[in-house]
Amino acid sequence: MLFHYLSSSFINLSSIQYFFVPLQSESIKMMKTTAKEIIAYMESLQNEEQRRILMGFFKTGPGEYGEGDEFLGLKVPQTREVVQAVPKDFPLSEIPTLLMSRWHEVRLCGLLILVAKFEKLATKRLENDEKAIRGRDEILTLYLQYAEQANNWDLVDLSVHKILGHWLLLPSNLGDKDYKIKLLDDLAQSHCLWKQRMSMVCSWKTSQMGDPSWCLRYAEIHLHHPHDLMHKAVGWMLREMGKRVSMDLLRDFLRQHAHEMPRTMLRYAIEKMSDEERQYWMTIPQG
């Protein structure tokens, strides 16, 4: 899911382990019932060496995209263990305390709890269930209310497609498809980089479910975005759309836009093509 971001200039085994290495520790034995208890438990796991590595990997220095973000030094599997230990009836009213935390991993925990709650209400059996629809809308509303707290690419990429992306293709009492397009347009036109990224990466789920329209719309909107993180996101989502829906649609998009796509965006979009075809697209003159 996040492999392409591991090709950044700051890479070592410890940063890769942040996402992928299974834990060797014992499972959490005590269920956490309040946000404060969750935070206290996660703070008890603080790892100073890993914290320093993550502060560099996620570009938290002055002037960098993650400026000011603070880490405990936990790996994603540790955070997922906490999420799994949270009672199923953990109240939504506790989530904002997690999302407003200074700690990156605590905010991720809050987002993943929302993902877990949303997925339980988004099964095929519950798609049209009125109570489930209200529950999904409530989770989506809370997620967007605190969208700026998902203030690094991993926080967006581990949550947005599973909440916002899935919600786009499910029944909602909040509004019809025009409402949903307006909602995503507002995110895309925001001054917040992470909201802009949400508008693009949410299309991962819509492409998985066979609908390319969201990816194509927001790839065009973000075509000339100045930030490298958005170039990667757009190219990644175009590649996923081609893989999940239609390579012909991807080629149609490239025929229209390859000449104006940033090189990183184009390289990401064509990555799964043959060597010969990649060479063809990369040699199209820019202008």
C-alpha positions as CSV (number, residue, x, y, z in Angstrom):
1,M,0.0,0.0,0.0
2,L,2.7,2.5,1.0
3,F,5.7,1.0,-0.7
4,H,6.3,3.9,-3.1
5,Y,6.8,6.4,-0.3
6,L,9.6,4.2,1.1
7,S,11.7,5.4,-1.8
8,S,12.2,8.8,-0.3
9,S,15.6,10.2,0.5
10,F,15.4,9.1,4.1
11,I,15.3,5.3,4.1
12,N,16.5,2.6,6.4
13,L,15.4,-0.7,7.8
14,S,13.8,0.9,10.9
15,S,11.6,3.3,8.9
16,I,10.4,0.4,6.7
17,Q,9.6,-1.6,9.9
18,Y,7.3,1.3,11.0
19,F,4.7,-0.2,8.6
20,F,5.5,-3.8,8.0
21,V,7.4,-5.7,10.7
22,P,5.2,-7.9,13.0
23,L,5.5,-7.4,16.7
24,Q,7.1,-9.9,19.0
25,S,5.6,-8.4,22.1
26,E,2.8,-10.0,24.1
27,S,-0.7,-9.0,23.1
28,I,-2.4,-6.2,25.1
29,K,-4.2,-7.8,28.0
30,M,-6.2,-4.9,29.4
31,M,-9.0,-3.4,27.3
32,K,-8.8,0.4,27.1
33,T,-12.1,2.1,27.8
34,T,-11.3,5.8,27.5
35,A,-9.2,8.0,25.3
36,K,-7.0,9.0,28.2
37,E,-6.3,5.4,29.1
38,I,-5.3,4.7,25.5
39,I,-3.0,7.7,25.4
40,A,-1.4,6.7,28.8
41,Y,-0.8,3.2,27.5
42,M,0.7,4.3,24.2
43,E,2.9,6.8,26.0
44,S,4.2,3.9,28.1
45,L,5.5,2.3,24.9
46,Q,7.6,5.3,23.9
47,N,10.9,4.4,22.1
48,E,13.4,7.2,21.8
49,E,15.6,5.6,19.1
50,Q,12.6,4.8,16.9
51,R,11.1,8.3,17.6
52,R,14.2,10.0,16.2
53,I,14.1,7.8,13.1
54,L,10.5,8.6,12.4
55,M,10.9,12.3,13.0
56,G,13.4,12.3,10.1
57,F,11.4,9.9,7.9
58,F,8.2,12.0,8.1
59,K,10.0,15.3,7.5
60,T,9.2,17.0,10.8
61,G,12.0,19.7,10.6
62,P,11.5,23.4,10.1
63,G,10.0,24.1,6.6
64,E,9.3,20.5,5.9
65,Y,5.9,19.1,5.2
66,G,5.6,17.5,8.6
67,E,7.0,20.4,10.5
68,G,6.3,20.1,14.3
69,D,4.8,16.6,14.2
70,E,5.7,14.6,17.3
71,F,6.2,10.9,17.6
72,L,6.3,8.4,20.4
73,G,8.4,6.0,18.3
74,L,5.7,3.3,17.9
75,K,5.4,1.1,14.8
76,V,2.1,0.7,13.1
77,P,1.5,-2.9,14.3
78,Q,1.8,-1.6,17.8
79,T,-0.9,0.9,17.2
80,R,-3.1,-1.7,15.5
81,E,-2.8,-3.9,18.6
82,V,-4.2,-1.0,20.6
83,V,-7.1,-0.5,18.2
84,Q,-7.9,-4.2,18.3
85,A,-8.0,-4.0,22.1
86,V,-10.5,-1.2,22.1
87,P,-14.0,-2.3,23.0
88,K,-16.5,-2.5,20.1
89,D,-18.8,0.0,21.9
90,F,-16.0,2.6,22.4
91,P,-17.9,5.8,22.0
92,L,-17.4,8.2,19.1
93,S,-17.3,11.0,21.7
94,E,-13.9,9.8,22.9
95,I,-12.3,9.9,19.4
96,P,-11.7,13.7,19.2
97,T,-9.4,13.4,22.3
98,L,-7.3,11.0,20.3
99,L,-7.4,13.0,17.1
100,M,-6.3,16.2,18.9
101,S,-3.3,14.5,20.5
102,R,0.2,15.9,20.0
103,W,1.3,12.4,19.2
104,H,1.3,11.1,15.7
105,E,0.7,7.5,16.7
106,V,-2.3,8.5,18.9
107,R,-3.9,10.4,16.1
108,L,-3.4,7.3,13.9
109,C,-5.0,5.2,16.6
110,G,-8.1,7.4,16.5
111,L,-8.3,7.3,12.8
112,L,-8.0,3.5,12.7
113,I,-10.7,3.2,15.3
114,L,-13.0,5.2,13.0
115,V,-12.0,2.9,10.1
116,A,-12.9,-0.2,12.1
117,K,-16.2,1.3,13.1
118,F,-17.0,2.3,9.6
119,E,-16.1,-1.0,8.1
120,K,-18.5,-2.8,10.5
121,L,-21.3,-0.7,9.2
122,A,-20.3,-1.0,5.5
123,T,-20.8,-4.7,4.9
124,K,-23.0,-5.9,2.0
125,R,-25.7,-6.9,4.4
126,L,-25.8,-3.4,6.0
127,E,-25.4,-1.2,2.9
128,N,-29.1,-0.1,2.9
129,D,-29.8,-0.5,6.6
130,E,-31.0,2.9,7.9
131,K,-29.3,2.6,11.2
132,A,-26.0,1.7,9.5
133,I,-26.4,4.6,7.0
134,R,-26.8,7.0,9.9
135,G,-23.8,5.5,11.7
136,R,-21.6,5.8,8.6
137,D,-22.7,9.4,8.0
138,E,-21.8,10.2,11.6
139,I,-18.4,8.6,11.3
140,L,-17.7,10.4,8.0
141,T,-18.8,13.7,9.5
142,L,-16.4,13.3,12.4
143,Y,-13.6,12.2,10.2
144,L,-13.9,15.3,8.0
145,Q,-14.4,17.6,11.0
146,Y,-10.9,16.6,12.2
147,A,-9.4,16.1,8.7
148,E,-6.5,18.5,9.4
149,Q,-5.4,16.3,12.2
150,A,-4.5,13.7,9.7
151,N,-1.5,15.8,9.0
152,N,1.0,13.5,7.3
153,W,0.7,11.2,4.4
154,D,0.5,7.9,6.3
155,L,-2.4,9.2,8.4
156,V,-4.3,10.0,5.2
157,D,-3.3,6.9,3.3
158,L,-4.2,4.4,6.1
159,S,-7.7,5.9,6.6
160,V,-9.2,8.0,3.8
161,H,-10.0,5.3,1.2
162,K,-11.6,3.1,3.9
163,I,-13.9,5.9,5.2
164,L,-14.4,8.6,2.7
165,G,-13.7,6.5,-0.4
166,H,-16.1,3.8,0.6
167,W,-18.8,6.3,1.7
168,L,-18.8,7.8,-1.8
169,L,-20.3,4.6,-3.2
170,L,-22.7,3.8,-0.4
171,P,-26.2,5.2,0.4
172,S,-26.1,8.4,2.6
173,N,-28.6,10.7,4.2
174,L,-26.2,13.6,3.9
175,G,-26.8,14.1,0.1
176,D,-26.7,12.6,-3.4
177,K,-23.8,12.2,-5.8
178,D,-23.7,16.0,-6.5
179,Y,-23.3,16.6,-2.8
180,K,-20.5,14.1,-2.6
181,I,-18.7,15.7,-5.6
182,K,-19.1,19.1,-3.9
183,L,-17.6,17.7,-0.7
184,L,-14.6,16.3,-2.5
185,D,-14.2,19.5,-4.6
186,D,-14.0,21.5,-1.3
187,L,-11.3,19.2,-0.1
188,A,-9.4,19.4,-3.4
189,Q,-9.6,23.2,-3.4
190,S,-8.6,23.5,0.3
191,H,-5.4,25.3,1.2
192,C,-4.5,22.2,3.4
193,L,-2.2,19.7,1.6
194,W,-3.6,16.8,3.6
195,K,-7.2,17.6,2.6
196,Q,-6.1,17.8,-1.0
197,R,-4.4,14.5,-0.7
198,M,-7.7,13.0,0.8
199,S,-9.6,14.1,-2.3
200,M,-7.2,12.0,-4.4
201,V,-6.3,9.0,-2.3
202,C,-10.0,8.3,-1.4
203,S,-10.3,7.1,-5.1
204,W,-8.3,4.0,-4.2
205,K,-11.5,2.5,-2.8
206,T,-13.8,3.7,-5.6
207,S,-11.4,2.2,-8.2
208,Q,-11.3,-1.1,-6.2
209,M,-15.1,-1.1,-6.4
210,G,-15.0,-0.5,-10.2
211,D,-15.8,3.2,-10.5
212,P,-13.0,5.1,-12.3
213,S,-14.8,8.5,-12.4
214,W,-13.5,9.8,-9.0
215,C,-9.9,9.0,-9.8
216,L,-10.0,10.6,-13.2
217,R,-11.8,13.7,-12.0
218,Y,-9.4,14.5,-9.2
219,A,-6.3,13.5,-11.2
220,E,-7.2,16.2,-13.6
221,I,-7.9,18.7,-10.9
222,H,-4.5,18.0,-9.3
223,L,-2.5,17.7,-12.5
224,H,-0.5,20.8,-11.9
225,H,-0.2,20.6,-8.1
226,P,3.1,22.0,-7.0
227,H,3.9,19.4,-4.3
228,D,5.8,16.2,-4.9
229,L,3.5,14.4,-2.4
230,M,0.6,15.1,-4.6
231,H,2.5,14.1,-7.8
232,K,3.1,10.7,-6.1
233,A,-0.5,10.4,-5.0
234,V,-2.0,11.2,-8.4
235,G,0.3,8.8,-10.2
236,W,-0.3,6.1,-7.7
237,M,-4.1,6.4,-7.9
238,L,-4.0,6.5,-11.7
239,R,-1.9,3.3,-11.7
240,E,-4.4,1.7,-9.3
241,M,-7.3,2.8,-11.5
242,G,-5.7,1.2,-14.5
243,K,-5.0,-2.0,-12.6
244,R,-8.4,-2.3,-11.0
245,V,-10.7,-0.9,-13.7
246,S,-9.1,-0.4,-17.2
247,M,-5.7,0.0,-18.6
248,D,-7.3,1.5,-21.7
249,L,-8.8,4.3,-19.5
250,L,-5.3,4.9,-18.1
251,R,-3.9,5.1,-21.6
252,D,-6.6,7.5,-22.7
253,F,-5.7,9.8,-19.7
254,L,-2.1,9.6,-20.6
255,R,-2.7,10.4,-24.2
256,Q,-4.5,13.6,-23.1
257,H,-2.1,14.6,-20.3
258,A,1.3,12.9,-20.4
259,H,2.9,15.9,-22.0
260,E,1.9,18.1,-19.0
261,M,2.3,15.6,-16.1
262,P,5.2,16.1,-13.7
263,R,7.7,13.3,-14.3
264,T,7.2,11.7,-10.9
265,M,3.4,11.6,-11.4
266,L,3.9,10.0,-14.8
267,R,6.5,7.4,-13.6
268,Y,4.1,6.3,-10.8
269,A,1.2,6.0,-13.2
270,I,3.0,3.8,-15.7
271,E,5.0,1.7,-13.3
272,K,3.2,-1.6,-14.0
273,M,3.4,-1.3,-17.8
274,S,6.0,-3.1,-19.9
275,D,9.5,-1.6,-20.2
276,E,8.8,-0.7,-23.9
277,E,5.5,1.1,-23.0
278,R,7.0,2.9,-20.1
279,Q,9.8,4.1,-22.4
280,Y,7.2,5.3,-24.9
281,W,5.3,7.4,-22.3
282,M,8.5,8.9,-20.7
283,T,9.8,10.1,-24.1
284,I,6.7,12.2,-24.9
285,P,7.9,15.8,-25.1
286,Q,6.9,18.1,-22.2
287,G,5.2,21.3,-23.0
